[in-house]
Amino acid sequence: MEDLNTLEKLEEYFKKINCYGEYNYCFTCQIETSILPMLFGAIGAIIEVKRNKNVMGYLFNKFDKGICLIPIVSDTLTKNKIDIDNYIFIDNNDIEEVITKNEDIIYKKIKIILKNKTKYTMRTLKKIKNIEYHEINLNNFLSICK
């Protein structure tokens, strides 16, 4: 997968699809998984990937018009790619509620509930070593969700 160690590289994806605004809180998320990988190891992981249509996570941007999620999909168990063609744009007017909470000491859980009852549930690391923009943008996003 392309290297996302700088904010500029991450922001490029959102600029390409016009999901970049006056303010931008960009970071990466994982989709919430079941316990299959823990119970069944590699076979559980394969089942989980297929169940989620190969989506492993998202490039996430909260900006003035809404939230954009660009899927990170699995080509194989060891190789991922950014699927810019299948991004999800959620307009601010379509959002009923955004719930954030500590999942444990390492992860934050983010749940986006739309007015049509569609839900997006993901989790993200609170801090990623050597990727300072992640913690800053996550904290900015969390501050507007309260």
N, C-alpha and C positions, 0 to 999 in steps of 0.2 A: 504494500500500500504506500501511497505517496507520503512523504515525511511531513508531519504537521507540527513541527517543533517551534514554529514562529507564528505569531498572530497574523502576519501579512499573508502567509500561505493559506491559512484557514479562511481569512476574509475574501481571498480571491474567488473561492467557490461561490460565496454568497453574492458577490458583485456580478458574476457571470449570469446569474438568474434573476437579477434585480431584487434581491432580498437583502439589501444593505441600505441602512437608513441614516438618520441624523445621529442616532446612538446605536451601538451594536454591542451585545454581550455574547460573544462567540466562545463555545467550548465543545467538548465531545462528550457523548453519553453512550452507555450500553443499554440495550433493551433489557427489560426485566425477564429473567429466565426462571424456569421451573427447577425442581430438584433433580430432573433427569440426569444432567451431567454428573452430579455428585453421586447418584446412586449407580449409574451404569457406565461411568467413565467416557471413553471415546465414542462408544455406541450411543450413549445418552446424548452426547454433544451433537452427533450427526442427526439424531432424531429432532433435537431442539432447533438446529439450524434449518432443517426442512420445514418444521412446524411454523417457523417465523419467516418463511419464504426467503431464506438466505440472508435476511437482515440481521446484522450483528449489533448495530448501534447507529448513531446519527451524529452528523455535524449539526450543532444546535446554534441558532442565532435568535435571540430576542431583540427586536428592533422596533422602531416607532410604529410600524404598521401591523405588527403581529409577531408570530414565531415561525421560523423556517426550520424544517428538519430535512437534511440531505442524508439518505441512507448510506451506511457502510455495509456492503454486502460481501459475503464469503464466496470466493471462487473455489477455494478448497479449504480444508480445516486450517491451513497455515498461511493462506494468502487472501487478503481482503482488498477491496477497491471501493472508490467513491462512486456512487451511482447518481450523478448529477441530473440525469434525465427523469428520474422518478422522485424528485423532491416533493415535500409536503409543505404547503403554505397555509398557515392558520391565521386568519384575519382576527384582529383584536375583538371585533364585534361578534365573532363566532365562539369565543371562549366564555364558558360559564364559570369555570373555576380552575385555578392552578394551585395544587397542594404540594408543598415541599416538606420533607421531614428527614431526620437523621435515620438512616437504615442501620448503621452501626458506627464505629469510630472512623471508618475509612470512607464510607459511601453516603451520599445524599440521594434520596428518592424523589423523583419529580413525576407528578401525575397531572396531566392536562385533560380536563373534562370539557367537551364542547357542548353547546346548547342542544345539538342533536343526539347527545348521549354517547358519542364516540369518545373513546379514552385512549390516551397515549401514556404508557407507564415506562419509565426508564430510570436508570440510576447513573450517577457519575461520581468519580473520585473527588473527594474534597480538595485534594492537592496532588499534583503530578510533579515529581522531581524534575527540575530543570525546564519546566514549562510554566513560567510565572503567570502568563496571561490567563491560564485556566482558572486558577484560584481567584484572581482579581475579577474576571468576568462572571464567574459563578457567584461570587459574593454580591456583585452588583445586581445580578438577576434575582437572587434571593431577597435582596433588600426591597425590590419593587413588588415582590409577591406577598409581602406581609400585610 
